[in-house]
Amino acid sequence: MTDKITSAAATETVPPQNKKTLKKADGLSSKKKKDYLFAFLVLLYPMGLWAFFFFSTNIYSVIMAFQHIDYFGNTTFAGFDNFVEFLSSMNSEGNYLNYAIKNTLLNYLIPLFICMPLYIFFSYYIFKKTRGSKFVQIIAMVPRLVPGMVISLVFKRFVETALPSIASTVFGIENFPRFFSDPKYTYGTTLFYTIWLSFSTSLIVYPNAMNSIQQEIFESAQLDGVNNIFSELWYIILPLIYPTLETFLITGFSDFINNGGSLITFWLDSAPIETYNMGYYFYLETFRVQNEMGYPMLAAGGLIFTCILGPLTFLFKYLLEKLGPSTEK
Protein backbone atom coordinates (compact mmCIF):
# COMPACT_ATOMS: atom_id res chain seq x y z
CA MET A 1 0.00 0.00 0.00
CA THR A 2 2.81 2.34 0.86
CA ASP A 3 4.54 1.58 -2.51
CA LYS A 4 1.37 2.44 -4.43
CA ILE A 5 0.99 5.76 -2.58
CA THR A 6 4.65 6.61 -3.21
CA SER A 7 4.34 5.74 -6.93
CA ALA A 8 1.18 7.81 -7.27
CA ALA A 9 2.79 10.76 -5.49
CA ALA A 10 5.86 10.54 -7.78
CA THR A 11 3.61 10.50 -10.84
CA GLU A 12 1.71 13.54 -9.65
CA THR A 13 4.97 15.47 -9.13
CA VAL A 14 5.88 15.07 -12.81
CA PRO A 15 4.76 18.12 -14.80
CA PRO A 16 2.16 17.46 -17.54
CA GLN A 17 4.62 18.46 -20.31
CA ASN A 18 7.18 15.92 -19.09
CA LYS A 19 4.48 13.22 -18.99
CA LYS A 20 3.75 13.83 -22.67
CA THR A 21 7.45 13.69 -23.48
CA LEU A 22 7.85 10.37 -21.66
CA LYS A 23 4.86 8.87 -23.48
CA LYS A 24 6.22 10.09 -26.82
CA ALA A 25 9.63 8.58 -26.07
CA ASP A 26 8.01 5.26 -25.13
CA GLY A 27 5.98 5.30 -28.34
CA LEU A 28 9.07 6.00 -30.46
CA SER A 29 10.96 3.17 -28.78
CA SER A 30 8.09 0.80 -29.46
CA LYS A 31 8.01 1.85 -33.11
CA LYS A 32 11.72 1.17 -33.45
CA LYS A 33 11.26 -2.27 -31.97
CA LYS A 34 8.55 -3.04 -34.49
CA ASP A 35 10.78 -1.78 -37.35
CA TYR A 36 13.65 -3.97 -36.18
CA LEU A 37 11.34 -6.96 -35.84
CA PHE A 38 9.96 -6.42 -39.35
CA ALA A 39 13.48 -6.11 -40.84
CA PHE A 40 14.54 -9.25 -38.97
CA LEU A 41 11.60 -11.27 -40.28
CA VAL A 42 12.15 -10.05 -43.85
CA LEU A 43 15.85 -10.98 -43.77
CA LEU A 44 15.39 -14.23 -41.85
CA TYR A 45 14.59 -16.43 -44.86
CA PRO A 46 17.34 -15.24 -47.27
CA MET A 47 19.93 -15.15 -44.48
CA GLY A 48 18.88 -18.64 -43.42
CA LEU A 49 19.39 -19.92 -46.97
CA TRP A 50 22.77 -18.20 -47.19
CA ALA A 51 23.89 -19.65 -43.85
CA PHE A 52 22.75 -23.15 -44.76
CA PHE A 53 24.42 -23.32 -48.18
CA PHE A 54 27.54 -21.45 -47.06
CA PHE A 55 28.27 -23.43 -43.93
CA SER A 56 27.10 -26.81 -45.24
CA THR A 57 29.60 -26.66 -48.11
CA ASN A 58 32.50 -24.92 -46.40
CA ILE A 59 32.41 -26.90 -43.16
CA TYR A 60 32.83 -30.14 -45.11
CA SER A 61 35.72 -28.56 -47.00
CA VAL A 62 37.43 -27.71 -43.69
CA ILE A 63 36.90 -31.26 -42.41
CA MET A 64 38.22 -32.73 -45.66
CA ALA A 65 41.46 -30.71 -45.31
CA PHE A 66 42.38 -32.95 -42.35
CA GLN A 67 41.45 -36.27 -43.96
CA HIS A 68 43.02 -38.94 -46.13
CA ILE A 69 40.65 -40.57 -48.64
CA ASP A 70 41.69 -43.89 -50.12
CA TYR A 71 40.69 -45.45 -53.43
CA PHE A 72 37.58 -47.00 -51.93
CA GLY A 73 36.37 -43.74 -50.35
CA ASN A 74 37.38 -44.61 -46.78
CA THR A 75 38.54 -41.63 -44.70
CA THR A 76 41.21 -41.43 -42.00
CA PHE A 77 42.57 -38.53 -39.96
CA ALA A 78 45.56 -36.99 -41.76
CA GLY A 79 46.64 -34.26 -39.36
CA PHE A 80 48.51 -31.57 -41.28
CA ASP A 81 49.80 -33.88 -44.03
CA ASN A 82 47.60 -32.27 -46.70
CA PHE A 83 48.87 -28.81 -45.79
CA VAL A 84 52.48 -29.96 -46.01
CA GLU A 85 51.80 -31.63 -49.35
CA PHE A 86 50.18 -28.50 -50.77
CA LEU A 87 53.02 -26.21 -49.62
CA SER A 88 55.67 -28.65 -50.96
CA SER A 89 53.88 -28.77 -54.33
CA MET A 90 54.42 -25.03 -54.72
CA ASN A 91 58.17 -25.60 -55.16
CA SER A 92 57.95 -28.79 -57.19
CA GLU A 93 59.31 -28.80 -60.72
CA GLY A 94 56.67 -28.15 -63.36
CA ASN A 95 54.13 -26.80 -60.88
CA TYR A 96 52.26 -23.74 -62.11
CA LEU A 97 51.11 -22.46 -58.71
CA ASN A 98 53.81 -19.76 -58.73
CA TYR A 99 52.39 -18.39 -62.00
CA ALA A 100 48.93 -18.42 -60.45
CA ILE A 101 49.99 -16.47 -57.33
CA LYS A 102 51.89 -13.85 -59.32
CA ASN A 103 49.08 -13.30 -61.84
CA THR A 104 46.47 -13.18 -59.06
CA LEU A 105 48.32 -10.33 -57.37
CA LEU A 106 48.71 -8.50 -60.69
CA ASN A 107 45.02 -9.00 -61.47
CA TYR A 108 44.18 -7.07 -58.31
CA LEU A 109 46.95 -4.45 -58.23
CA ILE A 110 46.75 -3.34 -61.88
CA PRO A 111 43.00 -2.54 -61.78
CA LEU A 112 43.46 -0.95 -58.34
CA PHE A 113 46.20 1.54 -59.23
CA ILE A 114 45.61 2.03 -62.96
CA CYS A 115 41.96 1.31 -63.66
CA MET A 116 40.34 2.73 -60.52
CA PRO A 117 41.32 6.31 -61.47
CA LEU A 118 39.91 5.67 -64.95
CA TYR A 119 36.65 4.34 -63.48
CA ILE A 120 36.28 7.52 -61.41
CA PHE A 121 37.25 9.81 -64.29
CA PHE A 122 34.77 8.33 -66.76
CA SER A 123 32.09 8.17 -64.06
CA TYR A 124 32.61 11.86 -63.37
CA TYR A 125 32.52 12.49 -67.12
CA ILE A 126 29.11 10.80 -67.29
CA PHE A 127 27.91 12.51 -64.09
CA LYS A 128 28.61 15.96 -65.55
CA LYS A 129 26.68 14.97 -68.72
CA THR A 130 29.51 16.17 -70.91
CA ARG A 131 29.20 15.88 -74.69
CA GLY A 132 29.67 12.27 -75.77
CA SER A 133 29.03 10.85 -72.27
CA LYS A 134 26.01 8.86 -73.48
CA PHE A 135 28.12 7.24 -76.19
CA VAL A 136 30.79 6.28 -73.64
CA GLN A 137 28.14 4.79 -71.38
CA ILE A 138 26.65 2.73 -74.23
CA ILE A 139 30.07 1.38 -75.27
CA ALA A 140 30.82 0.39 -71.69
CA MET A 141 27.42 -1.28 -71.31
CA VAL A 142 27.63 -3.44 -74.45
CA PRO A 143 29.29 -6.40 -72.64
CA ARG A 144 26.38 -6.53 -70.17
CA LEU A 145 23.72 -6.36 -72.86
CA VAL A 146 25.06 -9.41 -74.72
CA PRO A 147 25.42 -12.91 -73.14
CA GLY A 148 28.92 -13.49 -71.77
CA MET A 149 29.68 -16.50 -73.95
CA VAL A 150 28.73 -14.59 -77.11
CA ILE A 151 30.77 -11.50 -76.28
CA SER A 152 33.82 -13.62 -75.38
CA LEU A 153 33.65 -15.56 -78.66
CA VAL A 154 33.26 -12.36 -80.67
CA PHE A 155 36.17 -10.74 -78.81
CA LYS A 156 38.43 -13.76 -79.35
CA ARG A 157 37.61 -14.01 -83.05
CA PHE A 158 38.11 -10.29 -83.54
CA VAL A 159 41.50 -10.23 -81.80
CA GLU A 160 42.80 -13.50 -83.20
CA THR A 161 41.44 -13.37 -86.76
CA ALA A 162 39.98 -10.00 -87.74
CA LEU A 163 42.78 -7.76 -86.43
CA PRO A 164 45.59 -9.62 -88.28
CA SER A 165 43.46 -9.62 -91.45
CA ILE A 166 42.81 -5.86 -91.20
CA ALA A 167 46.48 -5.18 -90.46
CA SER A 168 47.54 -7.23 -93.49
CA THR A 169 44.91 -5.91 -95.94
CA VAL A 170 44.75 -2.24 -94.96
CA PHE A 171 48.20 -1.47 -93.53
CA GLY A 172 50.31 -4.17 -95.21
CA ILE A 173 51.53 -5.61 -91.88
CA GLU A 174 52.15 -9.30 -92.44
CA ASN A 175 53.48 -10.34 -89.02
CA PHE A 176 50.78 -8.82 -86.85
CA PRO A 177 50.83 -10.57 -83.43
CA ARG A 178 48.26 -13.19 -82.55
CA PHE A 179 47.24 -11.97 -79.13
CA PHE A 180 45.68 -15.25 -78.02
CA SER A 181 48.20 -17.64 -79.56
CA ASP A 182 51.40 -15.80 -78.70
CA PRO A 183 52.32 -16.37 -75.01
CA LYS A 184 53.88 -12.88 -74.83
CA TYR A 185 50.48 -11.21 -75.28
CA THR A 186 48.02 -13.76 -73.91
CA TYR A 187 48.03 -12.58 -70.31
CA GLY A 188 47.73 -8.91 -71.26
CA THR A 189 44.88 -9.67 -73.64
CA THR A 190 42.84 -11.56 -71.05
CA LEU A 191 43.52 -8.84 -68.46
CA PHE A 192 42.34 -6.17 -70.91
CA TYR A 193 39.14 -8.14 -71.53
CA THR A 194 38.46 -8.48 -67.79
CA ILE A 195 39.03 -4.75 -67.23
CA TRP A 196 36.76 -3.88 -70.16
CA LEU A 197 33.96 -5.96 -68.64
CA SER A 198 34.43 -4.33 -65.24
CA PHE A 199 33.90 -0.85 -66.73
CA SER A 200 30.21 -1.51 -67.25
CA THR A 201 29.58 -2.12 -63.54
CA SER A 202 31.69 0.85 -62.46
CA LEU A 203 29.97 3.25 -64.86
CA ILE A 204 26.63 2.35 -63.30
CA VAL A 205 27.50 2.42 -59.60
CA TYR A 206 29.83 5.44 -59.39
CA PRO A 207 27.67 7.91 -61.38
CA ASN A 208 24.65 6.88 -59.28
CA ALA A 209 26.63 7.56 -56.11
CA MET A 210 27.61 10.98 -57.49
CA ASN A 211 24.01 11.77 -58.41
CA SER A 212 22.96 11.15 -54.81
CA ILE A 213 24.97 14.19 -53.65
CA GLN A 214 22.68 17.16 -52.98
CA GLN A 215 23.01 20.09 -55.37
CA GLU A 216 23.23 22.53 -52.43
CA ILE A 217 26.61 21.04 -51.53
CA PHE A 218 28.04 21.95 -54.94
CA GLU A 219 26.59 25.45 -54.72
CA SER A 220 28.09 25.95 -51.28
CA ALA A 221 31.45 24.62 -52.49
CA GLN A 222 31.48 27.15 -55.35
CA LEU A 223 31.00 29.97 -52.84
CA ASP A 224 33.98 28.61 -50.89
CA GLY A 225 36.24 28.74 -53.95
CA VAL A 226 35.81 25.27 -55.50
CA ASN A 227 35.42 26.49 -59.05
CA ASN A 228 37.01 23.87 -61.34
CA ILE A 229 36.35 20.23 -62.08
CA PHE A 230 39.51 18.90 -60.42
CA SER A 231 38.83 20.67 -57.12
CA GLU A 232 35.20 19.56 -57.20
CA LEU A 233 36.18 15.96 -57.86
CA TRP A 234 38.91 15.88 -55.21
CA TYR A 235 37.38 17.90 -52.38
CA ILE A 236 33.66 17.26 -52.80
CA ILE A 237 32.83 14.13 -54.79
CA LEU A 238 35.53 11.68 -53.71
CA PRO A 239 34.99 12.18 -49.95
CA LEU A 240 31.21 11.87 -50.35
CA ILE A 241 31.31 8.70 -52.49
CA TYR A 242 34.13 7.19 -50.42
CA PRO A 243 31.82 4.58 -48.79
CA THR A 244 31.04 3.25 -52.28
CA LEU A 245 34.73 3.14 -53.19
CA GLU A 246 35.48 1.43 -49.90
CA THR A 247 32.88 -1.25 -50.55
CA PHE A 248 34.32 -2.00 -53.99
CA LEU A 249 37.87 -2.14 -52.64
CA ILE A 250 37.02 -4.48 -49.75
CA THR A 251 34.87 -6.87 -51.77
CA GLY A 252 37.47 -6.94 -54.54
CA PHE A 253 40.25 -7.65 -52.05
CA SER A 254 38.32 -10.43 -50.33
CA ASP A 255 37.45 -12.15 -53.61
CA PHE A 256 40.56 -11.76 -55.75
CA ILE A 257 41.86 -15.23 -54.79
CA ASN A 258 38.68 -16.90 -56.09
CA ASN A 259 38.35 -14.80 -59.22
CA GLY A 260 39.30 -16.88 -62.25
CA GLY A 261 38.75 -14.05 -64.70
CA SER A 262 37.84 -14.98 -68.24
CA LEU A 263 40.18 -17.99 -68.59
CA ILE A 264 37.43 -20.58 -68.23
CA THR A 265 35.32 -18.78 -70.82
CA PHE A 266 38.12 -18.62 -73.38
CA TRP A 267 39.96 -21.92 -72.84
CA LEU A 268 38.01 -24.14 -70.41
CA ASP A 269 40.85 -26.44 -69.20
CA SER A 270 43.55 -25.58 -71.78
CA ALA A 271 44.60 -22.00 -70.95
CA PRO A 272 48.30 -21.14 -71.45
CA ILE A 273 50.31 -21.48 -68.26
CA GLU A 274 51.35 -17.81 -68.45
CA THR A 275 47.75 -16.75 -67.77
CA TYR A 276 46.99 -18.93 -64.73
CA ASN A 277 45.60 -17.33 -61.58
CA MET A 278 44.46 -18.83 -58.27
CA GLY A 279 40.79 -19.07 -59.21
CA TYR A 280 41.69 -20.93 -62.40
CA TYR A 281 44.26 -23.06 -60.55
CA PHE A 282 41.68 -24.48 -58.13
CA TYR A 283 39.16 -24.90 -60.95
CA LEU A 284 41.69 -26.75 -63.08
CA GLU A 285 42.91 -29.01 -60.29
CA THR A 286 39.33 -29.88 -59.32
CA PHE A 287 38.48 -30.48 -62.97
CA ARG A 288 41.41 -32.88 -63.39
CA VAL A 289 40.90 -34.89 -60.20
CA GLN A 290 39.86 -38.41 -61.15
CA ASN A 291 38.46 -39.41 -57.74
CA GLU A 292 38.04 -38.10 -54.19
CA MET A 293 41.66 -38.87 -53.28
CA GLY A 294 42.83 -35.51 -54.67
CA TYR A 295 40.29 -33.30 -52.91
CA PRO A 296 41.84 -33.12 -49.40
CA MET A 297 45.03 -31.43 -50.62
CA LEU A 298 42.99 -28.82 -52.53
CA ALA A 299 40.80 -28.27 -49.47
CA ALA A 300 43.94 -27.72 -47.39
CA GLY A 301 45.23 -25.21 -49.95
CA GLY A 302 41.96 -23.32 -49.89
CA LEU A 303 42.03 -23.23 -46.09
CA ILE A 304 45.59 -21.89 -46.12
CA PHE A 305 44.65 -18.99 -48.37
CA THR A 306 41.49 -18.35 -46.34
CA CYS A 307 43.52 -18.09 -43.12
CA ILE A 308 45.87 -15.64 -44.83
CA LEU A 309 43.31 -13.56 -46.67
CA GLY A 310 40.69 -13.39 -43.90
CA PRO A 311 42.75 -11.36 -41.39
CA LEU A 312 44.25 -9.28 -44.21
CA THR A 313 40.76 -8.33 -45.38
CA PHE A 314 39.77 -7.10 -41.91
CA LEU A 315 43.07 -5.22 -41.64
CA PHE A 316 42.50 -3.68 -45.06
CA LYS A 317 38.98 -2.64 -44.03
CA TYR A 318 40.32 -1.09 -40.82
CA LEU A 319 42.96 0.90 -42.71
CA LEU A 320 40.44 2.17 -45.26
CA GLU A 321 38.13 3.36 -42.49
CA LYS A 322 41.00 4.85 -40.48
CA LEU A 323 42.81 6.64 -43.29
CA GLY A 324 39.79 7.52 -45.43
CA PRO A 325 38.36 11.05 -45.62
CA SER A 326 35.86 12.19 -43.03
CA THR A 327 32.83 14.28 -43.97
CA GLU A 328 31.95 15.08 -40.37
CA LYS A 329 32.88 18.38 -38.77
Solvent accessible surface area in square Angstrom, and as a share of the most:
residue,aa,sasa,rsa
1,M,178,0.80
2,T,99,0.58
3,D,115,0.60
4,K,151,0.64
5,I,106,0.54
6,T,85,0.50
7,S,67,0.43
8,A,53,0.41
9,A,48,0.37
10,A,57,0.44
11,T,73,0.42
12,E,139,0.62
13,T,108,0.63
14,V,45,0.26
15,P,67,0.42
16,P,97,0.61
17,Q,145,0.65
18,N,74,0.38
19,K,72,0.30
20,K,147,0.62
21,T,86,0.50
22,L,107,0.53
23,K,149,0.63
24,K,160,0.68
25,A,54,0.42
26,D,99,0.51
27,G,41,0.40
28,L,103,0.51
29,S,52,0.34
30,S,49,0.31
31,K,121,0.51
32,K,105,0.44
33,K,139,0.59
34,K,138,0.58
35,D,73,0.38
36,Y,154,0.59
37,L,103,0.51
38,F,140,0.58
39,A,46,0.35
40,F,118,0.49
41,L,103,0.51
42,V,82,0.47
43,L,101,0.50
44,L,93,0.46
45,Y,160,0.61
46,P,67,0.42
47,M,104,0.46
48,G,37,0.36
49,L,75,0.37
50,W,133,0.47
51,A,34,0.26
52,F,130,0.54
53,F,122,0.51
54,F,90,0.38
55,F,98,0.41
56,S,56,0.36
57,T,84,0.49
58,N,63,0.32
59,I,94,0.48
60,Y,115,0.44
61,S,45,0.29
62,V,64,0.37
63,I,87,0.44
64,M,20,0.09
65,A,0,0.00
66,F,56,0.23
67,Q,34,0.15
68,H,80,0.36
69,I,12,0.06
70,D,59,0.30
71,Y,162,0.62
72,F,169,0.70
73,G,37,0.36
74,N,90,0.46
75,T,72,0.42
76,T,86,0.50
77,F,168,0.70
78,A,8,0.06
79,G,15,0.15
80,F,139,0.58
81,D,77,0.40
82,N,4,0.02
83,F,24,0.10
84,V,96,0.55
85,E,89,0.40
86,F,1,0.00
87,L,88,0.44
88,S,63,0.41
89,S,21,0.14
90,M,42,0.19
91,N,131,0.67
92,S,55,0.35
93,E,179,0.80
94,G,70,0.67
95,N,40,0.20
96,Y,28,0.11
97,L,0,0.00
98,N,85,0.44
99,Y,88,0.34
100,A,0,0.00
101,I,48,0.24
102,K,108,0.46
103,N,3,0.02
104,T,3,0.02
105,L,87,0.43
106,L,63,0.31
107,N,43,0.22
108,Y,30,0.12
109,L,76,0.38
110,I,47,0.24
111,P,31,0.19
112,L,37,0.19
113,F,144,0.60
114,I,106,0.54
115,C,5,0.03
116,M,29,0.13
117,P,71,0.45
118,L,78,0.39
119,Y,16,0.06
120,I,20,0.10
121,F,108,0.45
122,F,62,0.26
123,S,0,0.00
124,Y,13,0.05
125,Y,56,0.21
126,I,17,0.09
127,F,33,0.14
128,K,89,0.38
129,K,154,0.65
130,T,62,0.36
131,R,226,0.82
132,G,38,0.36
133,S,7,0.04
134,K,142,0.60
135,F,135,0.56
136,V,39,0.22
137,Q,49,0.22
138,I,105,0.53
139,I,81,0.41
140,A,7,0.05
141,M,40,0.18
142,V,49,0.28
143,P,6,0.04
144,R,131,0.48
145,L,128,0.64
146,V,50,0.29
147,P,92,0.58
148,G,48,0.46
149,M,114,0.51
150,V,71,0.41
151,I,17,0.08
152,S,1,0.01
153,L,100,0.50
154,V,88,0.51
155,F,23,0.09
156,K,54,0.23
157,R,173,0.63
158,F,96,0.40
159,V,10,0.06
160,E,31,0.14
161,T,77,0.45
162,A,33,0.26
163,L,48,0.24
164,P,12,0.08
165,S,61,0.39
166,I,76,0.39
167,A,5,0.04
168,S,40,0.26
169,T,113,0.66
170,V,100,0.57
171,F,142,0.59
172,G,52,0.50
173,I,80,0.41
174,E,133,0.60
175,N,143,0.73
176,F,51,0.21
177,P,41,0.26
178,R,113,0.41
179,F,46,0.19
180,F,9,0.04
181,S,76,0.49
182,D,38,0.20
183,P,75,0.47
184,K,159,0.67
185,Y,77,0.29
186,T,0,0.00
187,Y,41,0.16
188,G,41,0.39
189,T,13,0.08
190,T,8,0.04
191,L,21,0.10
192,F,122,0.51
193,Y,4,0.02
194,T,44,0.26
195,I,27,0.14
196,W,61,0.22
197,L,40,0.20
198,S,37,0.24
199,F,31,0.13
200,S,0,0.00
201,T,51,0.30
202,S,4,0.03
203,L,2,0.01
204,I,73,0.37
205,V,48,0.28
206,Y,1,0.00
207,P,6,0.04
208,N,89,0.45
209,A,17,0.13
210,M,0,0.00
211,N,85,0.44
212,S,89,0.57
213,I,20,0.10
214,Q,121,0.54
215,Q,113,0.50
216,E,111,0.50
217,I,64,0.32
218,F,12,0.05
219,E,92,0.41
220,S,59,0.38
221,A,8,0.06
222,Q,110,0.49
223,L,161,0.80
224,D,119,0.61
225,G,48,0.46
226,V,26,0.15
227,N,122,0.62
228,N,75,0.38
229,I,89,0.45
230,F,150,0.63
231,S,23,0.15
232,E,19,0.08
233,L,31,0.15
234,W,165,0.58
235,Y,143,0.54
236,I,26,0.13
237,I,0,0.00
238,L,33,0.16
239,P,25,0.16
240,L,63,0.31
241,I,4,0.02
242,Y,35,0.13
243,P,84,0.53
244,T,33,0.19
245,L,16,0.08
246,E,25,0.11
247,T,77,0.44
248,F,64,0.27
249,L,26,0.13
250,I,28,0.14
251,T,75,0.44
252,G,30,0.29
253,F,30,0.13
254,S,47,0.30
255,D,72,0.37
256,F,26,0.11
257,I,22,0.11
258,N,108,0.55
259,N,77,0.40
260,G,13,0.12
261,G,39,0.37
262,S,9,0.06
263,L,5,0.02
264,I,67,0.34
265,T,53,0.31
266,F,17,0.07
267,W,35,0.12
268,L,94,0.47
269,D,49,0.25
270,S,77,0.50
271,A,6,0.05
272,P,36,0.22
273,I,65,0.33
274,E,62,0.28
275,T,2,0.01
276,Y,13,0.05
277,N,5,0.02
278,M,1,0.00
279,G,11,0.11
280,Y,0,0.00
281,Y,3,0.01
282,F,42,0.18
283,Y,58,0.22
284,L,0,0.00
285,E,41,0.18
286,T,67,0.39
287,F,104,0.43
288,R,115,0.42
289,V,35,0.20
290,Q,164,0.73
291,N,58,0.30
292,E,89,0.40
293,M,92,0.41
294,G,28,0.27
295,Y,71,0.27
296,P,4,0.02
297,M,36,0.16
298,L,16,0.08
299,A,13,0.10
300,A,0,0.00
301,G,0,0.00
302,G,26,0.25
303,L,33,0.17
304,I,29,0.15
305,F,27,0.11
306,T,85,0.49
307,C,84,0.50
308,I,95,0.48
309,L,21,0.11
310,G,26,0.25
311,P,85,0.53
312,L,79,0.39
313,T,21,0.12
314,F,150,0.63
315,L,94,0.47
316,F,44,0.18
317,K,81,0.34
318,Y,124,0.47
319,L,75,0.37
320,L,25,0.12
321,E,96,0.43
322,K,136,0.58
323,L,141,0.70
324,G,19,0.18
325,P,66,0.42
326,S,89,0.58
327,T,84,0.49
328,E,148,0.66
329,K,251,1.06
